[in-house]
């Protein structure tokens, strides 16, 4: 199996064997088993939008082709991600967001005894609570857009983009695909799962964890027992009450919104330090406006999906301002998790076919902005902003909105 990369392909071209044959000046009939390896839109020139693509394929004499086209063609390297070596310890993972879910899955697929706990509900029951909240304003502080199976990412649509170069990325993509995601996440430059697809994907991963591990929903970590600087027990709480359990190792994959857990950890005198983060708002525009600006006269071409964008600037006040989690054809989501506080997020379904697009616009904040040296001052800073947003929306969980020109 061979690989060829960086081929400019017309938006209307579907015969990829012909593309490879023309690029390498070989016979199309000798190009077999073609698969897309990479696909990105090149819209730098609005009068000529095309796909930049890579392919894997089989050829009748691969060794000869490698000699004659050594700069364009390479041998496909088989990807393998080793399993861990299990032991007789019990590992508890707290939180079923992306980090906790993959941690528990990687342990369970290796035969390791693992317990995954999540304070929210399974994804099907969680969706019911979210629908009730969006329709009535009745918030369930344990089951919402931020808490529950799959974490906040489930209802933030699963954008699989990162600037980090790490061989484990392929394992993540393969795992999602094997559990129900579209095959295009394996080759798109900016892969995206979609909330409607992700709901079933996280459920399927959880079912695999349950083959070797124990998954407990509506179960909250409320305390940890440490003696002689060693973890002895954890204290858990579910619908039936509070109980203790012995575990050998504890992985905290609790996300940024598990504020009561952070307060518990602070009370246990674990080392916690302040760090910079970003805050902001969401801007919404018509998707057609974005498509026309990105694709020019090709804005409505059927081969092109909803366009995205990314903007960044470093201000004279030495602040970084940038867009983040841009949602083509998406929705602004009410994502509150605490009473009388309001926060929003963005999401898209797989097809990204809503007529509006939105993006977060964020600004960096540092410990100097928090007004206190307390280790949790950044968290309290967030809460104050969310309380103000709740008040501005009318104190009924409505999202405050204004036009860009008024802002």
TORNUNU-216942 format. One line per 3 residues: for each residue x, y, z of C-alpha. Coordinates in steps of 0.1 Angstrom, whole numbers. Layout:
<recs>
X/Y/Z | ...
</recs>
This chain:
<recs>
0/0/0 | 13/34/-10 | 5/70/-1
6/101/-23 | 0/136/-8 | -7/173/-16
-27/168/-48 | -49/197/-60 | -83/182/-68
-112/199/-85 | -144/203/-65 | -163/183/-91
-138/155/-95 | -149/121/-81 | -126/97/-100
-96/96/-76 | -79/67/-94 | -77/90/-125
-63/118/-103 | -36/96/-90 | -28/82/-124
-25/117/-140 | -4/130/-111 | 21/101/-113
18/96/-150 | 8/60/-147 | -21/39/-160
-54/43/-142 | -61/6/-146 | -31/-3/-124
-43/19/-95 | -63/-2/-71 | -81/1/-37
-80/39/-35 | -89/55/-2 | -88/92/9
-60/98/34 | -63/136/38 | -88/162/26
-87/200/31 | -103/229/14 | -79/254/-2
-98/287/-5 | -69/311/-4 | -78/324/-39
-116/330/-42 | -115/326/-79 | -100/291/-76
-113/269/-47 | -102/233/-47 | -94/203/-24
-59/195/-13 | -59/158/-9 | -39/127/-1
-46/91/-10 | -36/56/-2 | -36/30/-30
-23/-2/-44 | -1/-5/-75 | 10/-34/-96
48/-26/-90 | 50/-6/-58 | 88/-9/-54
94/6/-89 | 69/34/-83 | 87/43/-50
120/45/-70 | 107/68/-98 | 85/90/-76
103/91/-43 | 94/127/-35 | 57/122/-41
50/86/-30 | 57/68/2 | 50/34/18
20/33/41 | 31/26/77 | 7/4/96
-6/21/127 | -5/2/160 | -13/15/195
-2/-9/222 | -24/-19/251 | -14/-13/286
-1/-41/309 | -29/-48/335 | -22/-54/372
-43/-64/402 | -50/-28/413 | -84/-11/411
-83/23/393 | -111/47/397 | -117/74/370
-138/104/380 | -156/121/352 | -168/107/318
-158/136/296 | -133/130/268 | -103/126/292
-121/103/316 | -139/83/289 | -107/76/270
-87/68/302 | -113/43/313 | -116/28/278
-79/24/274 | -77/7/308 | -107/-16/302
-96/-27/267 | -63/-38/283 | -81/-59/309
-74/-36/338 | -100/-34/366 | -114/1/363
-144/20/378 | -157/50/360 | -180/73/380
-200/103/367 | -221/126/387 | -245/131/358
-268/107/340 | -263/84/311 | -266/102/278
-302/93/270 | -315/104/303 | -292/134/302
-307/146/269 | -342/145/285 | -330/167/313
-314/191/288 | -345/193/267 | -366/200/298
-342/228/308 | -342/244/273 | -381/242/272
-389/252/307 | -358/268/324 | -359/241/350
-322/233/357 | -309/200/370 | -275/209/385
-263/173/382 | -275/165/346 | -271/193/321
-251/205/291 | -219/203/312 | -225/173/334
-233/137/323 | -221/110/300 | -195/123/276
-190/155/295 | -195/190/280 | -181/178/247
-212/157/240 | -233/188/235 | -204/209/221
-204/187/190 | -170/170/191 | -145/191/171
-114/169/168 | -88/196/161 | -55/202/179
-22/218/171 | -4/191/191 | 16/165/171
11/133/189 | 10/97/176 | -20/90/199
-43/113/178 | -48/84/154 | -59/61/182
-85/87/192 | -99/90/157 | -99/53/151
-117/47/184 | -144/72/175 | -148/57/140
-150/21/154 | -178/32/177 | -201/49/152
-185/81/139 | -184/89/102 | -154/76/83
-146/111/71 | -131/120/105 | -101/98/95
-91/121/67 | -107/155/70 | -84/183/79
-109/196/105 | -128/164/116 | -161/169/134
-184/144/149 | -217/163/155 | -238/162/186
-264/140/170 | -237/113/162 | -217/118/193
-246/108/216 | -244/73/202 | -206/72/200
-200/79/237 | -227/53/245 | -210/27/224
-176/34/241 | -192/31/275 | -206/-3/266
-171/-15/257 | -158/-2/291 | -185/-22/308
-172/-54/293 | -143/-52/317 | -150/-23/340
-178/-8/361 | -195/24/350 | -216/42/376
-238/72/367 | -254/96/393 | -224/89/415
-204/118/429 | -170/119/446 | -175/139/478
-143/131/498 | -110/113/496 | -93/97/526
-55/102/527 | -33/87/554 | 5/90/555
4/108/522 | -13/77/506 | -48/74/491
-68/50/513 | -105/54/504 | -129/76/485
-163/87/497 | -190/85/471 | -226/97/470
-254/83/449 | -292/83/451 | -292/58/479
-267/78/501 | -230/80/510 | -206/52/511
-168/45/512 | -148/24/487 | -112/14/486
-92/21/454 | -56/19/446 | -54/48/422
-76/77/415 | -78/97/382 | -95/130/384
-108/139/349 | -134/163/364 | -134/192/339
-134/229/346 | -169/231/359 | -168/206/388
-164/234/412 | -176/217/443 | -150/190/438
-123/217/435 | -135/232/468 | -133/198/484
-98/192/471 | -88/227/485 | -102/217/519
-81/186/518 | -51/209/514 | -40/194/481
-17/217/462 | -37/240/439 | -23/269/419
-38/297/399 | -35/297/361 | -45/319/332
-75/311/311 | -99/328/287 | -134/342/289
-157/357/264 | -190/356/245 | -205/341/214
-210/359/181 | -236/347/156 | -240/354/119
-257/338/89 | -239/308/75 | -243/321/40
-224/353/50 | -195/331/61 | -196/309/31
-195/338/7 | -166/354/25 | -146/321/26
-155/306/-8 | -163/335/-30 | -183/325/-61
-181/289/-50 | -200/296/-18 | -230/273/-28
-210/245/-45 | -226/212/-33 | -191/196/-27
-183/223/0 | -196/220/35 | -205/249/57
-174/272/60 | -156/280/92 | -131/307/102
-104/315/127 | -93/350/138 | -67/361/164
-51/394/174 | -26/405/201 | -38/439/215
-18/469/226 | -28/460/261 | -9/427/256
-41/406/256 | -47/378/232 | -82/380/216
-92/351/194 | -121/330/181 | -125/295/194
-149/265/189 | -164/280/157 | -197/262/149
-206/263/112 | -243/257/107 | -247/255/145
-265/268/175 | -257/288/207 | -264/265/236
-275/275/271 | -250/256/291 | -256/265/328
-247/240/355 | -252/261/386 | -283/278/399
-286/315/392 | -256/315/370 | -255/314/332
-229/303/306 | -232/296/269 | -216/272/245
-218/264/208 | -227/232/190 | -235/217/156
-251/186/143 | -231/164/119 | -247/180/88
-240/215/100 | -271/226/81 | -285/253/104
-287/287/86 | -267/304/113 | -230/301/124
-215/311/157 | -181/313/174 | -167/321/208
-147/353/210 | -123/350/239 | -98/372/257
-70/359/279 | -72/367/316 | -45/361/341
-43/358/379 | -38/396/380 | -74/399/370
-88/377/397 | -85/402/425 | -72/376/450
-43/353/457 | -67/325/468 | -59/293/447
-96/292/436 | -99/329/428 | -101/322/390
-131/300/397 | -148/327/418 | -140/352/390
-159/329/366 | -189/327/389 | -192/365/392
-194/367/354 | -220/340/352 | -241/357/379
-240/389/359 | -250/371/327 | -279/355/346
-291/389/358 | -288/405/324 | -309/377/309
-338/385/332 | -329/360/360 | -348/332/344
-319/315/325 | -327/334/293 | -295/342/273
-288/380/271 | -284/390/235 | -275/422/216
-266/432/181 | -229/435/172 | -232/471/162
-249/479/196 | -220/461/214
</recs>
